[in-house]
Amino acid sequence: MVVAVKEVGGEREWGPKAPPFLFAGRSGGGASPGGREREESLCSSFGSRTLLDFAVGFPLLLVISSCSDSDPGSSWDMDDEYEKLIRRMNPPRVAIDNETCPNATVIQVDSANKHGILLEVVQILTDLNLIITKAYISSDGGWFMDVFNVTDREGKKLQDKATVKDIMDFICKSLGADSSFAPSKSRSVGVASSADYTSIELTGTDRPGLLSEVCAVLNNLKCSVVNAEVWTHNTRAAAVMHVTDEDTGLAIADAERLSRIKKLLSYVLKGNSKSRGARTALSSGDTHTERRLHQMMFDDRDYERQDHDPNNEKLRPNVTVDNWNDKDYSVVTIRCKDRPKLLFDIVCTLTDMQYVVFHANIDAVGPEAYQEFYVRHIDGFPVNSEAERQRVIQCLEAAIERRVSEDLKLELCTGDRVGLLSDVTRIFRENGLSVTRAEVSTRGGKAVNTFYVRDAAGNPVDAGAIDSIRQAIGLSVLQVKDEIERPKSPQESPTRFLFGGLFKSRSLCNLGLLKPS
């Protein structure tokens, strides 16, 4: 089915199909099940205006193609074109107010509603390094209305007029019909190439020294890590790494070489573990790193807890799920310590679990955050069983905890060179340290890396070990960002030496990945 609008003598006329077929869905079977809902959604969103009214503001040619039920790729494209049509008819409106609130800048976003729009907006604000202190969300119907109170990283209002205008333009462009913003369609884990780098996605069982082994393999295969982010949670590990060819500085395109990289990294991830295995399949397209990490860990079921320690229960976020039967909503309430990107992490998981947020109230009072979401599953029903309720609670707890680390924070800043990350993580491993989170980036020829570390037994890091590591790497290169508790007695922990020796001996040669020189 094709609907065309062309201009004839200053007026618009419809092509061979009548306007109602715009909502008829797929060809060959009449109207699709969602066609009537889409038409009603348009009517409720745009009032008494007719489809021809909308066409007046369009380019000379509007084409909407249908597809067969057997072609899911074309179905996705049709849905994408439909969303672009809605956005063109009613482009997003963004208003920024610096007068109403004395201690925050107020950003209001109005847009045509669709599943995932809240995540798009929150992700954009997060990528702009804005801190969301309060928010009110309403999307019950065909229209989406959000109000956010935001500050910069220092907790100040956005005072610079040029910055405010740039933010407004960026949000409008990112939410517009022609934007390239799209949630990741890929759910697999593996190796993918972009123009500038090759993206490697890994999930597997966490263990001390794992990052060091991965970096050693990449270094041996002449892959330079330019950016990477590593998360660990509930004995699971996930990483997104951007690598280039050591010689050319470009993405790795050779299929045979990519296959070898996957094979060797799979060996490393599997190790001797008999628990859930690693996943290393091909994926496609560029993705938002933190968004992808949430997807990967959710798919890997990191929300399934391995212990039931009552002490750990007390440290977890307070998440409750209750049903408001009169309105057919499930009310998700979250109370926890406030931090940057908290709302983004929660909305990511609600979206991945296929829940739609109709209303929400977000408030950060002092160090505590209070978030309340009125949701239904994408099928239109609220949470309808105790098992589903518990799963929602576990998944949201995991979403909040993944980014949080109470371990010692180390920052490395030095000139970038081949094998730097491999050398640094090797020194960590040889001194009995385990990396629980890492952020690796290269900026203008400089390596700027952040590591969160504990000892191999899961205890706080010994001050003597940190001193030795800083001496080996460079006192000015590696900085300790947290205060280390130095023991009153100089006696070393025998457990540290036990595990330290264990993981020192776990070399890549023992794994059969590298040949001894």
C-alpha positions as CSV (number, residue, x, y, z in Angstrom):
1,M,0.0,0.0,0.0
2,V,1.3,3.5,-0.9
3,V,-0.3,6.8,0.0
4,A,1.0,9.8,-1.9
5,V,0.3,13.5,-1.6
6,K,1.3,15.8,-4.4
7,E,0.8,19.4,-5.1
8,V,-1.3,20.4,-8.1
9,G,-1.9,24.0,-8.9
10,G,-1.2,25.1,-5.3
11,E,-3.5,22.5,-3.8
12,R,-2.9,19.1,-2.4
13,E,-4.5,15.9,-3.8
14,W,-4.3,12.3,-2.6
15,G,-2.9,9.5,-4.7
16,P,-4.6,6.3,-5.7
17,K,-5.5,5.3,-2.2
18,A,-7.9,7.3,0.0
19,P,-6.6,8.9,3.3
20,P,-8.3,6.3,5.6
21,F,-5.9,3.7,4.3
22,L,-3.1,5.6,6.1
23,F,-4.3,3.7,9.2
24,A,-5.2,0.4,7.4
25,G,-2.0,-1.3,8.5
26,R,-0.7,-4.2,6.4
27,S,-1.8,-5.0,2.9
28,G,-3.5,-8.2,1.9
29,G,-5.3,-8.6,5.2
30,G,-7.3,-5.4,5.7
31,A,-6.8,-3.3,8.8
32,S,-4.2,-4.4,11.2
33,P,-5.1,-5.0,14.9
34,G,-3.3,-1.9,15.8
35,G,-4.8,0.2,13.0
36,R,-7.9,1.3,14.8
37,E,-6.0,2.1,18.0
38,R,-3.5,4.2,16.0
39,E,-6.4,6.1,14.3
40,E,-8.1,6.7,17.7
41,S,-4.8,7.8,19.1
42,L,-4.3,10.4,16.4
43,C,-7.9,11.6,16.9
44,S,-7.4,12.0,20.6
45,S,-4.1,13.7,20.1
46,F,-4.9,16.1,17.4
47,G,-8.6,16.9,18.1
48,S,-10.8,17.8,15.1
49,R,-8.0,18.5,12.6
50,T,-8.2,16.2,9.6
51,L,-5.5,14.3,7.9
52,L,-5.6,16.7,5.0
53,D,-4.9,19.5,7.4
54,F,-1.7,17.8,8.4
55,A,-0.7,17.2,4.8
56,V,-0.6,21.0,4.1
57,G,2.5,21.4,6.2
58,F,4.3,18.5,4.6
59,P,6.8,18.3,1.7
60,L,5.4,17.8,-1.8
61,L,5.5,14.0,-1.5
62,L,4.5,11.8,1.4
63,V,4.9,8.1,1.0
64,I,3.9,5.4,3.5
65,S,4.7,1.8,2.7
66,S,3.1,-1.3,4.1
67,C,4.6,-4.7,4.5
68,S,3.7,-8.3,4.8
69,D,3.3,-10.1,8.1
70,S,6.2,-12.4,7.3
71,D,8.7,-9.6,7.1
72,P,9.5,-8.3,10.7
73,G,12.2,-6.1,9.4
74,S,9.8,-4.2,7.2
75,S,7.3,-4.1,10.0
76,W,9.9,-2.3,12.1
77,D,10.6,0.1,9.3
78,M,6.9,0.8,8.9
79,D,6.5,1.5,12.6
80,D,9.5,3.8,12.4
81,E,8.1,5.7,9.5
82,Y,4.8,6.0,11.3
83,E,6.5,7.5,14.3
84,K,8.4,10.0,12.1
85,L,5.0,11.0,10.6
86,I,3.6,11.7,14.0
87,R,6.6,13.7,15.0
88,R,6.5,15.8,11.8
89,M,2.8,16.5,12.3
90,N,3.5,17.6,15.9
91,P,7.2,18.3,16.5
92,P,8.4,18.3,20.1
93,R,8.3,21.5,22.0
94,V,10.9,22.4,24.6
95,A,10.7,25.3,27.0
96,I,13.4,26.3,29.5
97,D,12.6,28.5,32.4
98,N,15.2,30.0,34.8
99,E,12.8,32.2,36.7
100,T,10.3,29.9,38.4
101,C,12.6,27.8,40.6
102,P,15.3,29.6,42.7
103,N,17.8,26.7,42.7
104,A,17.2,24.8,39.5
105,T,16.5,25.3,35.8
106,V,13.0,24.0,34.7
107,I,12.9,22.1,31.4
108,Q,9.5,21.3,29.9
109,V,9.2,18.8,27.1
110,D,5.9,18.2,25.1
111,S,5.8,15.6,22.4
112,A,3.6,13.0,20.7
113,N,3.5,10.0,22.9
114,K,5.1,6.6,22.0
115,H,6.6,3.7,23.9
116,G,10.1,4.6,25.0
117,I,9.8,8.4,24.7
118,L,10.5,8.9,28.5
119,L,13.7,6.9,28.2
120,E,14.8,9.1,25.2
121,V,14.2,12.3,27.1
122,V,16.0,11.1,30.2
123,Q,18.9,9.7,28.2
124,I,19.3,13.0,26.4
125,L,19.4,15.0,29.7
126,T,21.8,12.5,31.2
127,D,24.1,12.7,28.2
128,L,24.1,16.5,28.6
129,N,25.5,15.9,32.1
130,L,22.5,17.4,33.8
131,I,21.4,16.4,37.3
132,I,17.6,15.8,37.6
133,T,16.5,16.9,41.0
134,K,12.7,16.8,40.4
135,A,10.4,15.7,37.7
136,Y,6.8,15.3,36.9
137,I,5.8,13.0,34.0
138,S,2.4,12.6,32.4
139,S,1.8,10.5,29.2
140,D,-1.7,9.1,29.8
141,G,-3.1,9.4,26.2
142,G,-1.6,10.5,22.9
143,W,0.5,13.3,24.3
144,F,3.6,13.2,26.4
145,M,4.3,16.1,28.9
146,D,7.4,16.2,31.2
147,V,8.7,18.8,33.5
148,F,12.3,18.4,34.9
149,N,14.2,20.5,37.4
150,V,17.8,20.2,36.5
151,T,21.2,21.6,37.6
152,D,24.7,21.2,36.3
153,R,27.2,18.8,37.9
154,E,28.0,21.5,40.6
155,G,24.4,21.8,41.6
156,K,23.9,25.2,40.0
157,K,21.3,26.6,37.6
158,L,22.1,26.9,33.9
159,Q,22.7,30.6,33.7
160,D,24.6,31.0,30.4
161,K,22.0,31.9,27.7
162,A,24.1,30.4,24.9
163,T,24.2,27.1,26.8
164,V,20.5,27.1,27.5
165,K,19.8,27.7,23.8
166,D,22.2,24.9,22.8
167,I,20.5,22.5,25.2
168,M,17.0,23.5,23.8
169,D,18.1,23.0,20.2
170,F,19.8,19.7,21.0
171,I,16.7,18.3,22.7
172,C,14.5,19.3,19.9
173,K,16.8,17.9,17.3
174,S,17.3,14.7,19.2
175,L,13.5,14.1,19.5
176,G,12.7,15.3,16.0
177,A,11.4,13.2,13.2
178,D,14.8,13.1,11.4
179,S,16.9,12.4,14.4
180,S,19.1,9.3,14.4
181,F,18.2,8.6,18.0
182,A,16.7,5.1,18.4
183,P,16.7,2.5,21.2
184,S,19.0,-0.4,20.5
185,K,17.3,-3.1,18.4
186,S,20.1,-5.5,19.0
187,R,19.9,-7.8,21.9
188,S,22.9,-10.0,21.2
189,V,26.4,-9.8,22.5
190,G,29.5,-9.9,20.3
191,V,31.6,-7.9,18.0
192,A,30.4,-5.1,15.7
193,S,32.2,-2.5,13.6
194,S,31.5,1.2,13.2
195,A,33.5,3.7,11.1
196,D,36.0,4.6,13.8
197,Y,36.3,1.5,16.0
198,T,35.2,-2.1,16.6
199,S,32.7,-2.6,19.5
200,I,33.2,-5.7,21.6
201,E,30.4,-6.7,24.0
202,L,31.1,-9.3,26.7
203,T,29.1,-10.9,29.5
204,G,30.2,-13.7,31.8
205,T,30.9,-14.8,35.3
206,D,33.0,-12.3,37.3
207,R,36.2,-13.3,38.9
208,P,39.4,-11.5,40.1
209,G,41.8,-10.8,37.3
210,L,39.2,-11.1,34.5
211,L,39.7,-7.6,33.1
212,S,43.4,-8.2,33.1
213,E,43.1,-11.4,31.1
214,V,40.7,-9.7,28.6
215,C,43.1,-6.8,28.1
216,A,46.1,-9.1,27.7
217,V,44.3,-11.1,24.9
218,L,43.4,-7.9,23.1
219,N,46.9,-6.5,23.4
220,N,48.4,-9.8,22.0
221,L,46.0,-9.5,19.1
222,K,47.2,-6.0,18.4
223,C,43.9,-4.3,19.4
224,S,44.1,-0.9,21.1
225,V,41.3,-0.2,23.6
226,V,40.2,3.4,23.1
227,N,37.1,3.4,25.3
228,A,35.6,0.8,27.6
229,E,33.1,0.5,30.4
230,V,32.9,-2.5,32.7
231,W,30.2,-3.3,35.3
232,T,30.0,-6.2,37.7
233,H,27.0,-7.2,39.8
234,N,25.9,-10.4,41.6
235,T,28.8,-12.4,40.3
236,R,28.1,-11.3,36.7
237,A,30.3,-9.1,34.6
238,A,29.5,-7.1,31.4
239,A,31.7,-4.9,29.3
240,V,31.5,-2.7,26.2
241,M,34.9,-2.1,24.7
242,H,35.8,0.0,21.6
243,V,39.0,-1.1,20.0
244,T,41.0,-0.2,17.0
245,D,43.8,-1.8,15.0
246,E,47.1,-1.1,16.7
247,D,48.9,-0.3,13.4
248,T,46.2,1.7,11.5
249,G,44.2,3.2,14.3
250,L,41.0,2.2,12.4
251,A,38.2,-0.2,13.0
252,I,38.9,-3.9,12.5
253,A,37.0,-5.1,9.5
254,D,38.7,-8.5,8.7
255,A,36.1,-11.2,9.3
256,E,38.7,-13.9,10.1
257,R,40.5,-11.7,12.6
258,L,37.2,-10.7,14.3
259,S,36.3,-14.4,14.5
260,R,39.6,-15.1,16.3
261,I,39.0,-12.2,18.7
262,K,35.6,-13.7,19.6
263,K,37.0,-17.2,20.0
264,L,39.8,-16.2,22.4
265,L,37.7,-13.9,24.4
266,S,35.1,-16.6,24.8
267,Y,37.8,-18.9,26.3
268,V,38.8,-16.1,28.8
269,L,35.2,-15.5,29.8
270,K,34.4,-19.2,30.3
271,G,37.6,-19.9,32.3
272,N,37.0,-22.8,34.6
273,S,33.5,-21.7,35.7
274,K,30.7,-24.2,35.8
275,S,28.0,-21.6,36.4
276,R,26.2,-19.7,33.7
277,G,28.4,-19.3,30.7
278,A,29.6,-16.4,28.6
279,R,27.9,-15.1,25.5
280,T,29.8,-14.0,22.4
281,A,27.7,-13.7,19.3
282,L,27.8,-11.1,16.5
283,S,25.8,-7.9,16.9
284,S,25.2,-5.0,14.6
285,G,25.0,-1.2,14.9
286,D,26.3,1.4,17.3
287,T,24.7,1.6,20.7
288,H,24.6,3.9,23.7
289,T,27.2,2.2,26.1
290,E,25.4,2.6,29.4
291,R,22.0,1.7,27.8
292,R,23.6,-1.4,26.3
293,L,25.2,-2.4,29.6
294,H,21.8,-2.4,31.3
295,Q,20.4,-4.5,28.5
296,M,23.2,-7.0,28.6
297,M,23.1,-7.4,32.4
298,F,19.3,-7.7,32.4
299,D,19.5,-10.4,29.6
300,D,22.1,-12.1,31.7
301,R,19.7,-12.2,34.7
302,D,22.1,-10.4,37.1
303,Y,19.0,-9.6,39.2
304,E,18.9,-13.2,40.4
305,R,20.6,-13.1,43.8
306,Q,23.1,-15.7,44.8
307,D,22.8,-15.1,48.6
308,H,20.1,-14.4,51.1
309,D,22.1,-12.6,53.7
310,P,19.8,-10.5,56.0
311,N,22.6,-7.9,56.4
312,N,22.6,-7.4,52.6
313,E,18.8,-7.0,52.6
314,K,19.2,-3.9,54.8
315,L,21.6,-2.2,52.4
316,R,19.3,-2.7,49.3
317,P,17.1,0.1,47.9
318,N,13.6,0.2,49.2
319,V,11.4,-0.8,46.2
320,T,7.7,-1.6,46.5
321,V,5.0,-2.5,43.9
322,D,1.3,-2.0,44.7
323,N,-1.7,-2.0,42.5
324,W,-4.2,0.9,42.3
325,N,-7.1,-1.2,41.2
326,D,-9.5,1.8,40.5
327,K,-7.2,3.1,37.8
328,D,-5.6,-0.2,36.7
329,Y,-2.1,1.1,37.5
330,S,0.7,-0.6,39.3
331,V,2.4,1.9,41.6
332,V,6.2,1.4,41.8
333,T,7.8,3.4,44.7
334,I,11.5,3.7,45.1
335,R,13.4,5.2,48.1
336,C,17.2,5.1,48.0
337,K,20.3,7.2,48.2
338,D,20.3,9.9,45.5
339,R,23.0,9.9,42.8
340,P,23.6,11.1,39.2
341,K,21.9,9.0,36.5
342,L,19.6,7.3,39.0
343,L,16.4,8.1,37.0
344,F,18.1,6.9,33.8
345,D,19.0,3.6,35.3
346,I,15.5,3.0,36.6
347,V,13.7,4.0,33.3
348,C,16.1,1.8,31.3
349,T,15.0,-1.3,33.2
350,L,11.3,-0.4,33.2
351,T,11.5,0.0,29.4
352,D,13.5,-3.3,29.0
353,M,10.8,-5.1,31.1
354,Q,8.1,-3.7,28.7
355,Y,6.4,-1.4,31.2
356,V,4.9,1.9,30.2
357,V,5.1,4.8,32.5
358,F,1.9,6.9,32.5
359,H,2.6,9.2,35.4
360,A,5.6,9.7,37.6
361,N,6.8,11.9,40.4
362,I,10.5,12.3,41.0
363,D,12.0,14.1,44.0
364,A,15.4,14.2,45.6
365,V,15.3,15.6,49.1
366,G,18.8,16.0,50.4
367,P,20.8,12.8,50.0
368,E,17.6,10.7,49.6
369,A,15.7,10.1,46.4
370,Y,11.9,9.4,46.2
371,Q,10.5,8.1,42.9
372,E,7.0,7.0,42.2
373,F,5.9,5.5,38.9
374,Y,2.3,4.6,37.7
375,V,2.8,1.9,35.2
376,R,1.2,-0.8,33.1
377,H,2.7,-3.6,31.1
378,I,2.8,-2.9,27.3
379,D,-0.2,-5.3,27.0
380,G,-2.3,-2.8,29.0
381,F,-2.4,-4.7,32.3
382,P,-0.9,-3.9,35.7
383,V,1.3,-6.3,37.6
384,N,-1.1,-9.3,38.2
385,S,0.9,-11.9,40.2
386,E,3.2,-12.1,43.2
387,A,5.9,-13.7,41.0
388,E,5.7,-10.7,38.6
389,R,5.8,-8.3,41.5
390,Q,8.9,-9.9,43.0
391,R,10.6,-9.9,39.6
392,V,9.9,-6.1,39.1
393,I,11.4,-5.4,42.6
394,Q,14.5,-7.6,41.9
395,C,15.1,-6.0,38.5
396,L,14.8,-2.5,39.8
397,E,17.1,-3.2,42.7
398,A,19.7,-4.5,40.3
399,A,19.3,-1.5,38.0
400,I,20.1,0.8,41.0
401,E,23.0,-1.3,42.3
402,R,24.9,-1.9,39.0
403,R,26.4,1.5,38.8
404,V,27.1,1.9,42.6
405,S,30.4,0.9,44.0
406,E,31.6,1.2,47.6
407,D,35.1,0.0,46.5
408,L,38.3,2.1,46.4
409,K,38.3,4.5,43.5
410,L,41.6,5.0,41.5
411,E,42.1,7.4,38.7
412,L,44.8,7.1,36.1
413,C,45.8,9.9,33.8
414,T,48.8,9.7,31.5
415,G,49.9,9.8,27.9
416,D,48.3,6.9,25.9
417,R,50.5,4.2,24.5
418,V,50.1,0.7,23.1
419,G,49.5,-1.9,25.9
420,L,48.9,0.6,28.7
421,L,45.6,-0.8,29.9
422,S,47.0,-4.4,29.7
423,D,50.0,-3.3,31.8
424,V,48.0,-1.5,34.4
425,T,45.4,-4.2,34.9
426,R,48.2,-6.8,35.1
427,I,49.8,-4.9,38.0
428,F,46.4,-4.8,39.7
429,R,46.1,-8.6,39.3
430,E,49.6,-9.4,40.4
431,N,49.0,-7.4,43.6
432,G,45.8,-9.3,44.4
433,L,43.3,-6.6,43.4
434,S,40.0,-7.2,41.6
435,V,38.4,-4.5,39.4
436,T,34.6,-4.2,40.1
437,R,34.0,-1.3,37.8
438,A,36.0,0.5,35.2
439,E,35.6,3.5,32.8
440,V,38.3,3.8,30.2
441,S,38.6,6.7,27.7
442,T,41.2,8.2,25.4
443,R,41.1,12.0,24.9
444,G,43.5,13.9,22.8
445,G,46.3,11.3,23.1
446,K,45.8,11.0,26.9
447,A,44.4,8.0,28.7
448,V,41.9,8.9,31.4
449,N,40.8,5.8,33.3
450,T,38.8,5.2,36.5
451,F,38.9,1.9,38.4
452,Y,37.0,0.7,41.4
453,V,39.0,-2.0,43.2
454,R,38.8,-4.4,46.1
455,D,41.1,-7.3,47.1
456,A,40.7,-10.7,45.6
457,A,38.7,-12.0,48.6
458,G,36.2,-9.2,48.3
459,N,37.5,-7.1,51.2
460,P,38.7,-3.5,51.3
461,V,42.1,-2.9,49.7
462,D,45.1,-3.0,51.9
463,A,47.0,0.3,52.0
464,G,50.4,-1.3,51.5
465,A,49.2,-2.9,48.3
466,I,48.0,0.4,46.9
467,D,51.4,2.0,47.8
468,S,53.2,-0.7,45.9
469,I,50.9,-0.3,42.9
470,R,51.4,3.4,42.8
471,Q,55.1,3.0,42.9
472,A,55.0,0.6,40.0
473,I,52.7,2.7,37.8
474,G,53.8,6.1,38.9
475,L,52.7,8.3,41.9
476,S,51.6,11.2,39.7
477,V,49.9,8.9,37.2
478,L,47.7,6.9,39.5
479,Q,45.7,8.9,42.1
480,V,43.7,7.5,45.0
481,K,40.3,9.3,45.1
482,D,39.1,7.8,48.4
483,E,40.7,7.6,51.8
484,I,42.2,4.2,52.6
485,E,41.7,2.8,56.1
486,R,45.3,1.9,57.2
487,P,45.4,-1.0,59.7
488,K,46.7,-0.3,63.2
489,S,48.9,-3.4,63.0
490,P,51.5,-3.7,60.2
491,Q,50.7,-7.5,60.0
492,E,49.5,-8.4,56.6
493,S,46.4,-10.5,56.1
494,P,47.3,-14.1,55.2
495,T,44.1,-14.3,53.1
496,R,45.5,-11.6,50.8
497,F,48.7,-13.5,50.1
498,L,46.7,-16.7,49.6
499,F,44.5,-15.3,47.0
500,G,47.2,-13.0,45.6
501,G,49.4,-16.0,44.8
502,L,46.5,-17.9,43.4
503,F,45.6,-15.3,40.8
504,K,49.3,-14.5,40.0
505,S,49.6,-18.1,38.8
506,R,46.5,-17.9,36.6
507,S,48.4,-16.8,33.5
508,L,47.2,-16.7,29.9
509,C,49.6,-19.5,29.1
510,N,47.9,-21.7,31.7
511,L,44.6,-21.0,30.0
512,G,46.1,-22.1,26.7
513,L,45.4,-18.7,25.1
514,L,49.0,-17.6,24.6
515,K,52.1,-19.5,23.8
516,P,54.9,-19.1,26.3
517,S,57.9,-17.1,24.9
